[in-house]
């Protein structure tokens, strides 16, 4: 059976599927716990989540630090390989 791949706008609810799959060697706690950064990632038109059969496996994008300055971010679960 073929896998279904889909890309959707990032939502913070996707992070536990990616971060808590037991494969992260270094946990990006500062991103996961930073309310302002998560809110900015959700508002960004450049933040996306990759789903495989409806399960988030990777997320990434950019967040604005100040006008004219963005930072890129990406997180991948073992299932994204």
N, C-alpha and C positions, 0 to 999 in steps of 0.2 A: 504494500500500500504506500502511495506517495505521501511524503510529508507536506504539510501546508505551511508556506512561509508568508509572513505579512509584516509590514512596517507601519507602526502607528506613532502618534504623538506621545512623547514621554509623560508618564505619570509616576509620582513617587511610590505608588502602590506596586510598581514593577520591581523596585529594588530588592525586596526580600527574596524574590525568586532567583535573582542574579547573585546577590551577595551571600545568601545563606544556603547555597547548594553544597557547602563543605569543601569548595575547591579554591577559595581565595586564600593566597598565602599571606598577603598583607591587606588587612581590612581598611578601606578608605573611610574610617569612622568620621572624619571631619566633614566629608561631603554628606554622608548619610544622616548625620545629626544636625547639620546646619540648616535651620528652617528657612532663612533668607535665600541661601543658595539653592535649596530644593524648589522654593517658590519661583525663583528666577529661571531655573531649568524648565519648570512646567510652563512658564509664560513664553519662553523662547520659541521662536519659529524654527529654530535650528536644533531642537533636541528630540531624539527619536528612540523608539524601542523596537527591536527585532523580536518577533514571536515565531516560534515553531510549534505548530499544532496548538496555538493559543497560549503557550507558555513563554514568558519573557526569557530570552537567553542572552541578550546584549542590549546595551543602551549607550547613547553618546550624543554629543552635540556641542554647543557653545553656550556660555553664559556671559552676559555683559557685566564687566567689573565697573566701568564708567564709560561715558560716551566715547566711542572710538576705540575702546579696548575690550576685547573678548578673550576668554580662555576656553580652550577645548578640553573636553573630558570624554572618557569612554570606559565602560565596565563590561567584562565578558565572563559568562559562566563557562564551566567545562563543556556544557552542551553546545556552546557556540563553535566549538572546534570543527 
